[in-house]
Each structure stands twice: as structure tokens, then as C-alpha cells.
Amino acid sequence: MEEHYFTCPYCWEQISMLLDNSVAHQEYIEDCEVCCNPIQITVRFQNAEIAEFQAIPIEQ
């Protein structure tokens, strides 16, 4: 597991989440721990290192 910090695309607060680097490609929805809005998370790992990370707001 790896802790990753990023900025929420809604409230612009810096938040963190634990990412499982044993799975090379992941896509899921996670709520912001500050404003509770849903964020589409896409992460790709290469050699257990983050190669790509996106946090995109979900249109409601």
C-alpha cells in the first residue's frame, strides 16, 4: 500500500488515500474526505511506482 496526496477537484483541499500498488491498473469512485463529493480515481502502476494518477469530478 502506498499513501498518495492529491487535490480534490471540487473543494481544492489536499487529501490522501491509500493505493494498492499490487494491482497495475485501477479505476474506482471514492468520496472526498473533506467535501464528500464523488471523485473518479484512475491509477496505473509500473514496477510498483505510480505511473499515472487522475482524480476527476463526476458530473451530477
Stockholm file with secondary structure:
# STOCKHOLM 1.0

chainA/1-60         MEEHYFTCPYCWEQISMLLDNSVAHQEYIEDCEVCCNPIQITVRFQNAEIAEFQAIPIEQ
#=GR chainA/1-60 SS CEEEEEECTTTCCEEEEEECTTSSEEEEEEECTTTCCEEEEEEEEETTEEEEEEEEECCC
#=GC SS_cons        CEEEEEECTTTCCEEEEEECTTSSEEEEEEECTTTCCEEEEEEEEETTEEEEEEEEECCC
//
